[in-house]
Amino acid sequence: MSRKIKILIIDDEDKITSRLKSHFEKQNYEVETANTVNESFVILSTFLPELVLLDVMLPGMSGMDVLKTIKAQYPSMEVILMSGYGDMDMVIQSMRQGACDFIRKPFQVMDVQLAVERTTKFIEVQSKLNKSESQRALISRDLDQLIGKEFIGDASSIRKVLDLALKAASDPDVSVLITGENGTGKEVLARIIHLGSERVNNAFATVNCAAIPDTLMESEFFGHVKGAFTDAKDSKLGYFELAHEGTLFLDEIGDMPLLMQSKLLRALEQRKIKKLGDTKEIQVNIRLISATNQNLEKMMTDGKFRDDLFHRINTIEINIPPLRERTEDIELLLNHFVENLSARKGIQAPAISELVISKLNGYYFPGNVRELRNMVERALILSSNNCLMPDDFPIKANPNHGETIVKSNPHQTLDELEKEMLQNALTQTGFNQTQAADLLGISRDAVKRRIKKYNIHISHHIQEDEAD
């Protein structure tokens, strides 16, 4: 055992309590004993044991009544009953009252030890769960369990983000627009809104607008009937139908073509869709959450995003700050990822050098939280020490300036910053689009779209990239 479990032994026979106390102290337990009910209640309130060995036949008060009192006052305290008069009815009754095990007298010490070991394992597992649940995360325990991910942070900016998200969740119909750089956790926040709403028991359908070819977009959103087009061999449900009564999350909505924007707006306003190749309309009821890392207002000015759709999708807008603007969260996230990923890999979590934290606090993190997680996973795989050191976290530098990819300029627009990051990532990787995508924490298709969007000339590099 990594720590001493506290045991209280309650039995009116001094030779039994003394014998068990001696045995379990040798097994590295912390043990107290009581030979009367009154004595046991005094020790319970001060010693606060995690496990009680309780005799059923006690003078002055039945052990079953003591059990009821213990479970009423200390619900998490485990109780093993001991009795020489037990029958099956008593066993069943004791279990219903909250006992975790039952031992018949006379017993061998090893019988008691086996019961204690079984219960100890449960206590240790429960202790780990409690420690995990009390971790400084900003979502409730229920939400944490449901999404399987953590939206962690102590920075006031992240607290405001979560507070606004939970307020948005309270209205099951309001449209939400989540903005922020890649890797900041936009989809995680969208799931929090869904899971905190009345729609929690219905579907959460995720659509990456940047990943769907223009020619298939209408079919993907609205579905199609058999024979609607050449390859339509069967009917298909679209995302709107899949998300009916639930939440439709549109990631990278800024990459949606203008024609599809108008059809999306119509579906949202009328709450009806029509499948490709069909004549009848289908009623749909969804909550829309959209996300983008682009400046939609500038896109509207440039005629690349519809004004009416913009106002329809952002009743509430939530911006997630990049990790470099909340450096106080880096250590918290680092510790979380080390613990979480170590547990998944079945290894002991290594210690973390303070020099690692100092190094990461000075990094720009273009890939934000996602990049930090990937850094930790790489370090756990490659490190041969029981302590993570700065060398386990190689930070790629801009070969032209000897600095990390790009430093923040408060006068840059989001598009200018994104273009500069993309150019630096491409230069750093020798214009290998796949490697640039990995560095930025986005897909290769997203890199190609942004190359086209910002008119970055790489024609003489394309052939060697495609050969990779």
N, C-alpha and C positions, 0 to 999 in steps of 0.2 A: 504493500500500500504506500502511496506517495504521501499520505498524511494519516494522523491517528483518528480513527473513528471513535466517538464517545459512546460508551455502553453503560446503561444503568440496569443492575440486576436486582429485582424485587422478589424476595422469598423469605418466609418467616423462619426457615431453617438456616441458621448461621453457617453450618458446615457446607451447605450447597452454595451460598453466596461467596464464601471464602474460597472454595475450590474453584469455582468458575472465574472469580476475580483473578486468582493466581494464574490460571491457564491463559486467559485472554490478555493479560498484561504482558505475558511472554510472547504473545502473538502481535505485539505492537498496537494494542487497543488501549484507549484511556478509559478506565473502569471505576465506577462508584457502585456501592451496594446499599440496600435498605432492607430492614427486617420487619418494618411496620408500614402501614399505609400512610400515616401522618409524616413519617420520616421521608418516605418516597416523594411526597408532594413538595416538601421543602427542597430536596435535592433536584427535583425536576425543574423548579423555577430558577435555580441558580446554576446548575451544571449544564442544563439544556442538552441532554443526550440526543444523538441521532437514532439510537436503537435502544429499545427497552426489552429485557427478558423478564416476563411477568408470570408469577405463579397464580393459578386460578383460585386456590383455596388459601385466602388470607384472613387472619383474625380481624374482625371489626368491619370489614367491607369486602364484598366479592371482587375477585380479580376481573370479572366481566364488567362490573361497575367502574373499576379503576380504568379499564380499557376505554370505556365510553368517555370518561372524564379526560383522559389523555388525548383522544382523538378530537374532542370538542375544543380543547384549549391549544393543542399543538398538532394540527392536522397533518403536517409533513413528517411527524415523528413515527418511525416504524416500530411495531410491537410484535414480539414473538411470545405466544402463550405457552406455559408449561403446566401440565396437570397429570395426576395419576388416576383421575376419575373421568377422563374425557370419553365421550362416545361420539358417534358421527353427528348427532344433532348439535352437540356443543361445538364441534369443529366448524360446522356450517354457520352457527350463530356467531362465533368469534370472527370468522372471515367477513360476515356481513357487517359486523361492528368496526371492521377496519384492521384486524390483525393480519399480518403478512405470512405467518407460519404458525404451526402448532406442534409441540413436542410432548410425547407421552412420558410420564415417569413410571418406573425408574429409567434413567437414560444413561448412556455413556457420554463422556465429555465430547467425544468425536461426533456424536449425533447433534449436539448443540453447535459445535464448531461448523459443521456442514450447513446448518440452517443460518448461522450468522454470516458465513461466507457468501451464501446466496443473496442474503439481504444486503450485505456490504457492497456487492457488485452493483445492485440496483441503486443504492445510495450514491455511489461514486458516479454512475451514469447521470443520475438526476442532478448531482452537483455540477457536472460539466454542462448540462443543458441550462441550468440556472445561470451559470457564469456566461454562457454564450448569449442568453436572452438579455442579460443586464448590460451587454456591451453597448458602448455609446453610439447607438444608431438612432436616426431620427424618424424611423417609421415604427408603428406599433408592432407588438409581437405577432399579432395575427397577420398583419400585412407581410411581415418579414418571412413568416412560415409559408405564406401563399405564393410569394413571388420567387422565393429561393435566392434572392439577391439582396444586397444591402445598399441603401442610399445613405451612405455614411458621411457625417460631417459635423463639426462643431462651429464652423464659421457662421457668423450672423447672416451672411448672404444665403447660405444653404438652408438655414432655419426659415428664412423668409420664403424661399422657394417651396419648401415642404408645406408651410402654413398655407400658402396660396393654393397649392395643389389640393390639399384636403378641403379647403373651402369650395373649390371648383367641384370636387367629388360630391359634395352635399347636394348639388343640383344635378340630377341624372341626365338632363337634356342640354346643358350649356356646352357650346363648342369651345375648345381650348386649342391655342396655338403655342407650342413649345419651341423656343429658339435656343440656340447654343451651338458651340463648335462640336465637331465629331469627337465622340468618346466621352462626352460629359454626362451621359446617362439619360438621354431624352426618352428612350423607350421604357426604361425602368420607371421614370416619373409618370409616363402614360399609364403603365400598369398599376401604379399606386392609385392614380385617379380612378381607374376602372374598379379596382378591388375595394376602394373606399366608398363606392357608390351603390345605389340600389340595383345596379345592373350586374353586380358581382357574380351572380349565379348563371349568367349567360356568356356568350362568346366574346373573346377579345381577339379580333382579327387584325393581323399586322400586314401592311402592304408597303413594300419599298418601291415608291413610284419611279425611282431611278433605275430599277432593275427590270422593269417591264418594257419590252419593245413597243414602240408607238402603235404598231399594227395590231397588237394583241390587247392593248390596254382596255378598250371598251368591253371586250369579251371577259377579261379578268374581273372587271368591276361589276358588270351587270349580268354576266353569264350568257349562254347561248343555247338554242335548241338544236336538236339533231338536224344536220343538213343545212345549217345557217350559212356555212361556207365550205370550201372544198375539204378541209381536214376535220370538219365537225362531225365525227362519226357517232358521237353520243351527246346527249344534253349535258350541260354543265352549270352548276350553281356559281354565281359571282360572289365577290366579297360582300356586297351589300346584303345578299340573302344570308350568307354565312354569319354575318354580324347582327342579324335581326334580333331586336330586344337587347342587344349587347353594345359593344364599343368597336368602332372602326378606327384603327390607328393608321394614318397616312404619313409614313416617314419620307423625307426628301420631297415634300410636296412642291418645292420650288422647281423641281425637274419635270413636272407634269406639263405636257404640251398644251397650248392654248385651246385647241379644239376640245380636248378632254376636260379642260377646266370648265368650259361652258356646260358640258354634259353633267359634270359633277355638281355644278351649281344648281342645275335644274332638278337633279335627283334630291338634293338636300332641301330645296325649297318646297317641292311638291310631295316629298316623302314617298315617291313612287319611282319604280324603274321598269324598263322594258328590255327583255332579253333580246339579243341579236337573233333575227329571224322569227321573232314572235310578234303578235299584234296586241296581246293583252298586257295591261300594266299590273305590276305587283306592288302592294303596299309594303313599305319597310319602315322600321322604327329603330334608328341607331343614334348613338351619341358619337360625334366626330371629334377625334383628337388628331391634330396635325403637328408635324415637326419639320424644322428646316434649319440648316446652318447658313442660309443665304439671307440677304437683305431684301425682303419681299417688297418693301416700300420703294427701294431703288428699282427693282424689277418692274414695278407698276409704272414708274416714270419712264422706263425704257420700253414699255409696251410688251413686256414678257410675262406679266402676271395680271390677271383681271382684278380691277378694283373691287367689283361687286363680290367676287369670291373671297378676296382678302377680308372684307368686312364681315362676310358670313362665317368665316372659320375662326376668327379671333375675338370672340366675345370676351374671353379672358386670355391674355397673353402672359406666358411665364418664361423668363429668360434664365437659363442655368449658367452661372459664371464658370469660366475655365478654371482648371486646377491651379494655374499660376497666380490667379487672383485670390486664392484661398489656401495659401501655403501652410496654414495652421492645420489643415486636414491631411497633409501628406503623410505625416507620421502615423496618424490614426488609420488611414487607408493601408499604409504599408504593413502595419502590424496585423490588420484584418486579413489581407491577402496571404501573408506568410502563414498565419494560423489555418486559414480556410483551405488553401492549396496543399499545405503539408498534410492536413487530415485526409484530403481526397487522395493523395498519393500514398497514404499509409506510412508516412515518415514522421520522425520527431521534428517539431518546428525548431529551426535554428535560432540562435540569438542574432541580434542585429546591431552592428557597430554604429555608434553615434556618428561616425564619419560618413556612413551611408546616408543618414538623414540630412546631414549638412550638404552633401553632394546633391541630393535630390531636391532640396529646398532651393538650390540655385539653378535648377533646370527649367527650361521653358515649357516642356510637356505639350508638344503640338497634338499628341494623341490623347491628352487628358487622362482620365481615370482608366480608360481601356489600355492605354500605353503603360501605365504604372503596373496594372495587373499582369500584362505580358512580360514586363521587366522582371517581376517577382517570380513568375513561373519559369522563366529562363534561368534565373539565378539559382532556383531550387534544383533544377535539373543538372546544371553544370558545376555548381559549387561542391568542393570536396571537403569543406570545413564544417564545423558545427556552429559557425558564426558567419553571417553574411558580411562581406567586406566591400569597400568601394569598387574594387576591381571586378566584382560580380555584377556590377551595374554599368556596363560600358555605355557611354552617352555619345551618340554620333554628332560630330561637329560639322559645320559648314566649311568645306575645304578652302573656300575663297577668303574666309574671314577668321577662321579658327574659333568660331562661336557656335552656339547651339542653334541649328536650323535658322531661326529668325528671332529677333528680340522685338518686344511690343513697342509700337509707336502710337501714342495716344491720338495722333492726328490722322491715322489711317482709317479708312472705311473697312467694313468687314470684307468686302470684295477685294480691296487692295491687299489686305492682310492675307486672305486666302490665296490670291494669285502669287504673292511673294513666297508663301510657304510651299506652294506647289512647284514654283520655279526652283527653289532651293533644294527641295526633295529630289526633283528630277536631276539637277546638276550633281547632287551628292551621290546618286545611284547610277551615274553615267547614262541618264535618260532611259533607265530600265523601268517601265511603267509598273510592272508587277512589284518590284522592290520599293518603288516610290509609294505605291499604295500601302504596302506593309508598314512602311515608315510613318505614314500619315494616319494609319488606322482606318482606312476606307477601302472600298473595293476597287479593282482595276478598272471596271466600267465607269465608276465615279471619277477616277483620274482622267480617263479618256474624255468624258463629258466636259470636265473642267478645262482640259487642254483646248477643246473646241470653243468653250465659252469665253476663255480669256485670250483666244487666238495666239496660243504659244506655238511657235514654229519649231517642230522637231522632225520634219520629214526625213532628214538624212539619218535619223536614229531609229526610225520605226522598224526597219528590216531586222536589225540586230536584236531589238527588243522582242519581236515576234518569234525569233528563233530560240529564245530562252525556254 
